[in-house]
Amino acid sequence: MRKTASGWPCGLSLNVAFLLSMLATNLLSLYHLSTRASTAPPLLLQQQPQDDQLLRQLTAIRATVSHLNHLHSSSPPPPPPPPELLLYSRLAPLASACSAHPDLLHRFMSYTPFASCPDDALSLAEPLLLRGCHPLPRRRCFAPTPPASAAQQLPADPFSPLPDSAVRWPAGAKCRSFSCLPASLGFDVARREAGRFLRAEGPLDLTVAQLLRLASLSRAGPIRLGLDVGGGTGTLAARLKRAANATVLTTTMDLGAPYSEAAAARGVVPVHAPLQQRFPLGDGTMDVVRAGHAVNRWIPEAALEFLWYDADRVLRPGGLLWVDHFWCRRADLSAVYAPMLRRLGYKTVKWAVADKTSSAAAAASGGKHDEVYLTALLQKP
């Protein structure tokens, strides 16, 4: 419903105006008739100028009522919201998502002001973020942090073992050290992560050296600034910082493991943001945007398309979009995801597809689990 400048709904304002106008008309008419009924000649002579003034006021009121009636009957209805806004509001609700989850929001905002914040980073903050309540409401409390002595143990080398003291491990957690976490999650930075982006073991892999060479050959310019979407503990950011002195931001969600704290302990910048939200970056500022393993077919198609176009927004002209090991069903790659990427109108620098599942496993499932990986390097015009 449209609102007036005073904040009242338009329909309600018109109804109140009609009521006041009718009341004023009746009062003026009654007063006019009562004065004309007087028989004293001196009073009639004195009342004549007042009668003319009242008649003019009555005529003005009737004209106002007629004008309001015309506006009420001829005003077109407000236009509906753009379809794109309705679609995006379902994928990443705008502000209203916080109030759509009152229980979580009430628990998150129930705290003692000017004291330590509750230790609820995993139990409350991230569920709100994943439900579209982003950015989180502000609180007037002090976030708990590791002891100050932990800063003295932070490594200068991002590929040195991470100190357990860099993380506030939740009480009662199964793992209270990095060695307890699976190496496949990216926390074994001294061994498993130390070899990533250095050696290509197949056509899907792209090393930092290859990325810099392809950027030079395609005249993309130097890699100075980048965004690693779903970049885990920040290994690509650490590699590009060492190889090209580039600054790469890494979007992370902890999801039960301290990705943000681990990335910060390695000296790279973690950006705590879910995939369905707009990147907190300026337009045309990034030299490269990489979509890591977190970007895959489990993301709804419409949300994924918004992600690609937001990557286009933050890339500068000539910038590179790196789709790294995107996995999906084989049939969906040609029918859905490849056309989605090609609609960007980018130049293809690299496009490699390989099986994710073995041929025997695909045959055993009747093609249901016939999945492939895609690695692509695309250049913005």
KELOKE-881345 format. One line per field, with one value per residue (C-alpha): residue in three letters; chain; x, y, z. Coordinates in Angstrom, 2 decimals. Example, Ala and Ser with C-alpha at 12.3 -4.5 7.8 and 13.67 -1.06 7.14 Angstrom:
REM KELOKE-881345
type ALA	SER
mol A	A
xx 12.30	13.67
yy -4.50	-1.06
zz 7.80	7.14
***
This chain:
REM KELOKE-881345
type MET	ARG	LYS	THR	ALA	SER	GLY	TRP	PRO	CYS	GLY	LEU	SER	LEU	ASN	VAL	ALA	PHE	LEU	LEU	SER	MET	LEU	ALA	THR	ASN	LEU	LEU	SER	LEU	TYR	HIS	LEU	SER	THR	ARG	ALA	SER	THR	ALA	PRO	PRO	LEU	LEU	LEU	GLN	GLN	GLN	PRO	GLN	ASP	ASP	GLN	LEU	LEU	ARG	GLN	LEU	THR	ALA	ILE	ARG	ALA	THR	VAL	SER	HIS	LEU	ASN	HIS	LEU	HIS	SER	SER	SER	PRO	PRO	PRO	PRO	PRO	PRO	PRO	PRO	GLU	LEU	LEU	LEU	TYR	SER	ARG	LEU	ALA	PRO	LEU	ALA	SER	ALA	CYS	SER	ALA	HIS	PRO	ASP	LEU	LEU	HIS	ARG	PHE	MET	SER	TYR	THR	PRO	PHE	ALA	SER	CYS	PRO	ASP	ASP	ALA	LEU	SER	LEU	ALA	GLU	PRO	LEU	LEU	LEU	ARG	GLY	CYS	HIS	PRO	LEU	PRO	ARG	ARG	ARG	CYS	PHE	ALA	PRO	THR	PRO	PRO	ALA	SER	ALA	ALA	GLN	GLN	LEU	PRO	ALA	ASP	PRO	PHE	SER	PRO	LEU	PRO	ASP	SER	ALA	VAL	ARG	TRP	PRO	ALA	GLY	ALA	LYS	CYS	ARG	SER	PHE	SER	CYS	LEU	PRO	ALA	SER	LEU	GLY	PHE	ASP	VAL	ALA	ARG	ARG	GLU	ALA	GLY	ARG	PHE	LEU	ARG	ALA	GLU	GLY	PRO	LEU	ASP	LEU	THR	VAL	ALA	GLN	LEU	LEU	ARG	LEU	ALA	SER	LEU	SER	ARG	ALA	GLY	PRO	ILE	ARG	LEU	GLY	LEU	ASP	VAL	GLY	GLY	GLY	THR	GLY	THR	LEU	ALA	ALA	ARG	LEU	LYS	ARG	ALA	ALA	ASN	ALA	THR	VAL	LEU	THR	THR	THR	MET	ASP	LEU	GLY	ALA	PRO	TYR	SER	GLU	ALA	ALA	ALA	ALA	ARG	GLY	VAL	VAL	PRO	VAL	HIS	ALA	PRO	LEU	GLN	GLN	ARG	PHE	PRO	LEU	GLY	ASP	GLY	THR	MET	ASP	VAL	VAL	ARG	ALA	GLY	HIS	ALA	VAL	ASN	ARG	TRP	ILE	PRO	GLU	ALA	ALA	LEU	GLU	PHE	LEU	TRP	TYR	ASP	ALA	ASP	ARG	VAL	LEU	ARG	PRO	GLY	GLY	LEU	LEU	TRP	VAL	ASP	HIS	PHE	TRP	CYS	ARG	ARG	ALA	ASP	LEU	SER	ALA	VAL	TYR	ALA	PRO	MET	LEU	ARG	ARG	LEU	GLY	TYR	LYS	THR	VAL	LYS	TRP	ALA	VAL	ALA	ASP	LYS	THR	SER	SER	ALA	ALA	ALA	ALA	ALA	SER	GLY	GLY	LYS	HIS	ASP	GLU	VAL	TYR	LEU	THR	ALA	LEU	LEU	GLN	LYS	PRO
mol A	A	A	A	A	A	A	A	A	A	A	A	A	A	A	A	A	A	A	A	A	A	A	A	A	A	A	A	A	A	A	A	A	A	A	A	A	A	A	A	A	A	A	A	A	A	A	A	A	A	A	A	A	A	A	A	A	A	A	A	A	A	A	A	A	A	A	A	A	A	A	A	A	A	A	A	A	A	A	A	A	A	A	A	A	A	A	A	A	A	A	A	A	A	A	A	A	A	A	A	A	A	A	A	A	A	A	A	A	A	A	A	A	A	A	A	A	A	A	A	A	A	A	A	A	A	A	A	A	A	A	A	A	A	A	A	A	A	A	A	A	A	A	A	A	A	A	A	A	A	A	A	A	A	A	A	A	A	A	A	A	A	A	A	A	A	A	A	A	A	A	A	A	A	A	A	A	A	A	A	A	A	A	A	A	A	A	A	A	A	A	A	A	A	A	A	A	A	A	A	A	A	A	A	A	A	A	A	A	A	A	A	A	A	A	A	A	A	A	A	A	A	A	A	A	A	A	A	A	A	A	A	A	A	A	A	A	A	A	A	A	A	A	A	A	A	A	A	A	A	A	A	A	A	A	A	A	A	A	A	A	A	A	A	A	A	A	A	A	A	A	A	A	A	A	A	A	A	A	A	A	A	A	A	A	A	A	A	A	A	A	A	A	A	A	A	A	A	A	A	A	A	A	A	A	A	A	A	A	A	A	A	A	A	A	A	A	A	A	A	A	A	A	A	A	A	A	A	A	A	A	A	A	A	A	A	A	A	A	A	A	A	A	A	A	A	A	A	A	A	A	A	A	A	A	A	A	A	A	A	A	A	A	A	A	A	A	A	A	A	A	A	A	A	A	A	A	A	A	A	A
xx 0.00	1.31	2.04	1.78	4.62	3.26	3.59	-0.20	-1.45	-2.89	-6.38	-6.70	-5.66	-8.38	-11.06	-10.12	-10.18	-13.68	-14.93	-13.51	-14.82	-18.35	-18.32	-17.13	-19.77	-22.61	-21.48	-21.15	-24.55	-26.20	-24.58	-25.57	-29.23	-29.41	-28.10	-30.44	-33.42	-32.85	-35.47	-33.78	-32.90	-29.78	-28.43	-29.15	-27.17	-24.29	-24.41	-24.33	-20.48	-20.12	-22.60	-20.54	-17.37	-19.02	-20.39	-16.91	-15.50	-18.29	-17.61	-13.90	-14.62	-16.97	-14.34	-11.75	-14.08	-14.74	-11.00	-10.31	-13.07	-11.47	-8.04	-9.46	-11.18	-8.43	-5.20	-3.56	-2.60	1.05	3.27	4.21	7.79	10.21	10.30	14.07	13.58	10.95	13.27	16.26	14.15	13.49	17.15	18.74	16.07	16.70	16.78	13.40	15.14	16.25	12.67	11.61	13.50	12.41	13.64	17.21	17.16	15.88	18.60	21.26	20.19	19.73	22.96	24.36	25.37	28.93	30.01	31.45	29.32	27.86	29.97	27.44	29.41	28.63	25.23	23.51	25.50	26.07	22.52	21.27	23.78	22.78	19.11	19.78	20.12	23.25	24.86	24.05	22.42	24.98	25.50	27.07	29.27	32.90	33.56	35.57	39.05	42.07	44.50	46.93	49.86	48.52	49.53	53.19	52.85	51.38	53.66	55.28	55.14	51.55	52.62	53.92	51.77	48.97	49.15	46.13	46.17	45.03	41.51	38.97	37.86	34.22	33.72	32.66	33.82	35.10	38.20	40.22	43.30	44.09	45.65	42.27	40.54	40.54	43.43	41.04	39.36	42.46	43.90	47.04	48.78	52.35	51.89	48.69	48.05	51.73	51.52	48.29	48.47	52.13	51.82	49.20	48.22	45.69	43.89	41.57	44.36	45.59	48.73	49.55	52.37	49.97	47.42	49.98	51.25	47.73	46.90	49.96	49.23	45.60	46.65	44.59	47.17	48.84	47.09	47.05	43.62	41.47	38.51	38.52	34.90	34.69	38.47	38.73	41.76	43.15	45.75	45.30	45.57	48.81	50.23	49.40	50.75	54.06	54.23	52.88	52.49	48.74	46.04	43.28	40.20	38.84	35.14	34.59	31.84	33.03	30.30	31.74	35.42	37.46	38.12	38.06	40.47	42.78	42.92	43.64	46.37	48.02	48.08	45.32	42.02	38.89	35.53	32.78	30.00	27.58	27.44	23.93	24.88	26.23	30.03	31.06	33.33	33.24	32.33	35.16	37.85	39.07	41.66	40.58	37.64	37.93	34.97	36.25	34.78	32.01	30.46	28.84	25.54	24.05	23.51	20.07	20.35	18.92	21.22	24.21	23.39	23.22	26.67	28.19	26.75	28.00	31.44	31.07	30.16	33.34	35.70	37.46	37.46	39.86	39.62	39.56	36.80	38.28	35.76	37.78	36.57	32.88	31.06	27.62	25.82	27.15	23.78	23.32	26.69	25.65	22.01	22.28	25.67	27.72	25.01	24.76	28.46	28.46	25.68	28.29	29.89	33.42	36.40	37.33	40.98	40.71	37.84	38.49	35.99	36.83	34.96	34.24	32.86	34.38	32.70	31.94	30.21	28.24	27.11	26.14	23.90	22.28	23.77	22.18	25.58	27.40	29.14	31.89	34.26	34.62	37.57	37.29	39.24	37.12	38.08	35.70	35.50
yy 0.00	3.44	5.89	9.64	11.92	11.74	7.98	7.25	4.75	6.56	4.95	5.81	9.43	9.82	8.37	10.75	13.67	12.69	12.47	15.86	17.49	16.14	17.27	20.75	20.99	20.05	22.48	25.35	24.58	24.47	27.75	29.37	28.34	29.46	32.91	33.35	32.42	35.51	38.25	41.24	43.66	45.06	41.58	40.67	43.67	42.74	39.03	39.57	39.82	36.79	34.85	35.54	34.40	31.20	30.46	30.83	28.47	25.98	26.11	25.52	22.53	21.00	21.50	19.76	16.81	16.55	16.61	13.92	11.75	12.14	11.17	8.16	6.87	7.65	6.83	3.75	0.90	0.81	-1.22	-4.70	-5.31	-6.32	-10.11	-10.12	-8.56	-11.14	-13.93	-12.55	-11.95	-15.70	-16.59	-14.02	-12.13	-8.44	-7.53	-9.14	-12.50	-11.57	-11.07	-14.26	-16.29	-14.73	-17.58	-17.45	-13.66	-13.45	-15.77	-13.90	-10.51	-11.72	-10.74	-8.45	-5.08	-3.88	-7.38	-10.37	-11.66	-15.15	-17.84	-18.51	-18.04	-21.54	-22.10	-18.79	-16.48	-18.83	-20.26	-16.68	-15.92	-19.03	-18.04	-14.67	-12.54	-10.84	-8.72	-9.76	-7.24	-5.31	-6.01	-3.93	-6.60	-7.74	-10.71	-13.47	-13.93	-16.16	-14.97	-12.21	-14.60	-16.59	-13.78	-14.41	-17.96	-17.07	-18.30	-15.94	-18.69	-19.49	-23.08	-23.70	-25.79	-23.78	-23.25	-24.63	-21.55	-19.40	-20.79	-20.67	-24.27	-24.67	-26.41	-29.99	-30.07	-33.38	-31.70	-29.23	-29.15	-28.85	-32.30	-33.75	-32.28	-34.25	-33.25	-33.06	-30.00	-27.89	-27.64	-29.68	-26.61	-27.89	-30.99	-31.38	-27.68	-26.96	-28.78	-27.24	-24.88	-25.86	-29.04	-30.01	-33.66	-33.59	-31.37	-30.03	-28.56	-25.02	-23.94	-20.42	-20.30	-21.35	-18.78	-15.98	-17.13	-17.39	-13.96	-12.57	-14.33	-13.22	-9.64	-9.71	-7.59	-8.30	-10.25	-7.79	-8.23	-11.32	-13.04	-16.74	-17.85	-20.76	-20.78	-22.83	-21.90	-19.46	-21.55	-19.77	-16.40	-17.50	-18.79	-15.66	-13.47	-15.31	-15.59	-12.21	-10.13	-10.21	-9.59	-12.19	-12.15	-15.57	-16.02	-18.56	-20.12	-22.09	-24.78	-26.73	-26.05	-22.86	-21.83	-18.09	-18.32	-20.66	-18.33	-15.34	-17.30	-17.84	-14.10	-13.95	-12.07	-14.14	-12.66	-14.27	-14.34	-16.97	-17.80	-16.44	-12.89	-10.05	-9.84	-6.91	-5.45	-2.51	-2.82	-3.60	-3.96	-7.57	-9.03	-12.63	-14.40	-18.10	-20.34	-23.26	-26.62	-25.01	-23.79	-26.85	-28.30	-28.29	-24.54	-23.83	-22.78	-19.29	-18.62	-19.87	-17.55	-14.61	-15.64	-15.65	-12.23	-10.82	-12.16	-10.31	-7.16	-7.16	-8.18	-5.41	-5.47	-8.20	-9.89	-13.67	-15.91	-19.22	-22.05	-24.68	-28.30	-27.46	-30.80	-31.77	-34.49	-34.97	-34.26	-31.07	-29.67	-29.39	-28.57	-26.13	-25.05	-24.60	-22.39	-20.44	-19.60	-18.87	-16.31	-14.13	-13.61	-14.27	-15.43	-19.05	-19.32	-22.86	-25.41	-28.92	-31.64	-34.95	-37.75	-37.41	-40.91	-43.96	-45.47	-48.64	-46.68	-44.67	-47.84	-49.47	-46.53	-46.50	-43.10	-41.50	-40.81	-40.07	-36.92	-34.79	-32.00	-28.74	-26.39	-23.23	-19.99	-17.27	-13.69	-10.77	-8.56
zz 0.00	-0.87	1.92	2.16	3.25	6.81	6.79	6.63	4.03	1.02	1.27	4.96	4.30	1.67	3.95	6.78	4.33	3.14	6.72	7.71	4.54	5.08	8.70	7.78	5.02	7.35	10.05	7.61	6.05	9.47	10.45	7.17	7.49	11.09	10.28	7.32	9.50	11.60	10.95	12.48	9.63	11.30	11.82	8.22	7.04	9.31	8.34	4.59	4.31	6.57	4.43	1.31	3.05	4.31	0.84	-0.64	2.01	1.37	-2.38	-1.77	0.48	-2.09	-4.79	-2.56	-1.97	-5.71	-6.41	-3.80	-5.29	-8.69	-7.34	-5.54	-8.67	-11.19	-9.27	-10.81	-8.46	-7.39	-9.75	-8.54	-7.37	-10.14	-10.63	-10.05	-6.62	-5.70	-6.81	-4.92	-1.80	-1.68	-2.20	0.11	2.02	2.49	6.20	6.87	7.17	10.69	11.85	10.06	12.68	15.99	18.21	16.89	16.81	20.39	21.62	19.66	21.03	24.63	26.36	29.03	27.52	28.09	29.18	27.33	24.46	24.81	23.22	20.46	17.24	15.97	17.55	16.71	14.42	11.50	11.47	11.17	8.39	6.45	6.73	5.09	8.24	6.97	8.19	11.73	14.09	16.13	19.81	22.57	24.07	23.83	21.58	23.27	21.82	22.43	25.10	24.12	24.50	21.51	19.14	19.96	18.64	15.24	12.42	9.93	7.30	6.21	5.56	9.06	11.45	12.98	16.75	18.61	20.84	17.88	18.24	21.04	20.86	21.97	25.30	24.78	21.14	19.79	18.39	20.40	18.17	14.47	14.40	15.34	12.28	8.99	6.73	3.77	5.33	4.72	8.23	7.52	6.15	6.60	4.41	2.41	1.79	1.16	-2.19	-3.43	-6.44	-6.96	-9.00	-11.59	-11.27	-14.11	-16.62	-13.93	-11.84	-12.31	-10.50	-9.43	-11.98	-14.75	-13.61	-13.75	-17.15	-18.63	-17.22	-19.00	-22.30	-22.29	-21.48	-18.32	-16.56	-13.23	-10.49	-7.58	-5.97	-5.82	-4.18	-3.29	-2.81	-0.41	-0.11	3.09	5.16	2.58	0.76	-2.59	-0.88	0.79	-2.52	-4.52	-1.77	-1.92	-5.73	-6.84	-3.67	-4.36	-1.79	-1.95	0.28	1.27	1.98	4.74	6.82	9.83	9.74	12.66	11.97	12.60	8.99	9.69	12.61	10.71	7.69	9.95	11.75	8.36	7.70	5.06	5.27	5.94	4.95	6.99	4.38	3.05	-0.64	-1.20	-0.21	-2.31	-2.15	0.11	-2.58	-4.94	-8.60	-11.02	-8.35	-8.53	-10.91	-10.30	-8.65	-7.88	-7.05	-4.97	-4.00	-1.96	-5.22	-6.77	-7.94	-4.44	-4.80	-6.35	-9.97	-9.47	-6.50	-8.48	-11.37	-8.97	-7.70	-11.21	-11.99	-8.70	-9.59	-12.89	-10.95	-8.85	-11.68	-13.56	-17.38	-18.47	-15.06	-14.70	-13.37	-12.22	-11.79	-9.91	-9.74	-10.05	-9.92	-11.19	-13.12	-16.63	-18.23	-16.18	-17.28	-20.92	-20.23	-17.32	-16.04	-19.23	-20.84	-17.57	-17.69	-21.41	-20.96	-19.27	-22.67	-21.39	-23.40	-22.65	-21.61	-20.21	-20.18	-18.85	-17.92	-16.25	-14.51	-10.81	-10.48	-12.08	-15.13	-13.15	-10.39	-12.93	-14.70	-11.41	-10.53	-13.95	-14.71	-11.64	-10.11	-13.37	-12.15	-13.64	-12.63	-14.55	-14.31	-16.38	-16.64	-18.25	-19.07	-18.72	-21.81
***
